Structures are given as C-alpha cells and as structure tokens.
C-alpha cells in the first residue's frame, strides 16, 4: 500500500483547515504518517491523530527550525527515508515550496507545486501562468513530492482525538549564513488567514485608504481581507495582506475584488479563485475580463448595501 508522509509546518494550537485538507487528501492515497519540524501541543497532536495518523516524526535537534528552510528540508528528507514514503504532501506557501524543492534534490525526487487536484494514480492537476492554463502532470521518480493549494480538497470530518506515537530523528543541521533570532506572534484578528480563507475581500487603490467597508463585508461573510500592492505600499494595510505576483497566492471559493484594476501582477495571485466578483467604478478596468460577476459603481455605496443585505438574510 502507498505510504504517504504529510509535512505540517509551524503547528498551531489546533489543526488549521489547510492542514485538515492535507491529511484528508493523504488518507485517500494510503497509510499516513506526519512530519513536524517543531514541537506541537497536545491538542494539535490529538487533531493529527483524529485523521488516522498513528505516528509522527520530529527532529531530535530543535535548532532545525532556526536555520530557515535548509534545516526543515534536511529533516523532511530524513523523515521520508525513515517512513519509506512514496508520496510527500506539503502546503503551498513560498516556504513550503522551497522546502519541497530542497528535499527533492536530497531525495532525487520529482516535485510538483501548486497542485489543485490529485488522482489516485498521482496524476496532479495544477494551474500555470497565473491560472491562465490548467495542466496535468505526474512524477516519474520513485518518490513524489507535492505542494497542494488550500481549498483544493474538501476536508473530511475528523474522527476521535488520538495522540500518535512520536519518533525522534537525528538530523544533521546544515550550516547556515542566516538564522532565526526571534519570533513574534501576529496579532489575532478573528478572521481566517488569507491562505486558507474560503472568502476573500480584497481592496486596491480605489479604496482610498478606507478598508472599513471591506472589513465589514468580510466579517459578514466570515472571510479574510486582502489587498493589492498599491494599497500595502501606501501603508493602508499591512504587507502580509498583499495578494499577487509579489504577495500571496490564494484560491478561495469566493474572491471579491474592490477598487483593484486587475493588472496581471494582481491576477497572478488570485486568478484560480472559483468565483470572482469585481466592484470598480471604471467600466473599462481589466479586472472585469476575468470576473464572473461585475459591478460598475462606487464601492462606498455598493459594499454597505451588500453587507446589510447579507446580514439581513443571515447568510
């Protein structure tokens, strides 16, 4: 039977939706084990075990996580060897993709990134060129390493909490020119993270520095707030909210573009969204070329009406 290893980076208090999706996908492929580069809490471990994982791997040397991706890639390669995994699944963040690439070199394994679908024979579906093309591909090496976009798989219901067995692995920590010297928790907003949000309301230059209507709409829909580079560079919102070629790549079920022109750099980060709604007062804005639904109008009039109607209907 196929052996599948799921790499779960930066474990939180509990399993995030994207992590549940990875574990759910892994369970459809074969026997699942997990690799955790950092020390997890008990609630997180119970969550991992609730998806049928009976054992997880962790590095003996905690400094693995302090040498950026190089240490984690070295650990992941050791975990693949120890578990005799045929398939390795990771998230799709920039860090995860670099870890996958480095581990692939160590293992002489094929790597496919930006996966949005995976068949039982490991034929992967992915979006290329900012979502302009959908391609299918398959790793031809003995080990397949795949990074999977959030919201590409429906997370299965968890079973009963169960703590998997820990296996400590000796890892030769690479010498590094840069090390992590400190960490600070991001302030909790109460909204989902951009990477795993099912709904995103994103604003650009057209919001003129006022994200309040977007935040109200996002909260009504249980979504996250994103932004274009123009909005983050102007200091209207933190840079971690940036979506696009030089920001985050997202693929939510619903993406609401507000006051964003829709230049190719922005499209690169959101074009694979399942449904795109655009609100812009310029009828000739390029964003309408990719939008499923478009509204030509003043966002400060359109958004409050939408928010009021959504709350009225209890959606």
ABEGO torsion letter per residue (X at the ends): XBBBBBBBBGBBABBBAAAAAAAAAAAAAEBBBBBBABBBBAAAAAAAAAAGBABBBBBABAAAAAAEAAAAAAAAAAAAAAAGBABBBBBABAAAAAAAAAAAAAAGBBBBBGBABBBAAGBBBBBBGGGABBBBBBBABABBBBBBBBGABBBBBBBBBBBBBBBBBBBBBBBBABBBABBBBBBBAGBBBAAABABBBBBBAAAGGBAAAAAAAAAAAGBBBBBBAAAAAAGABBAAABBEAABBBBBBABBBBBGBAGBAAAAAAAAABABBBBBBABAABAAAAABABBBBEBAAAAAAAAAAAAAAAGX
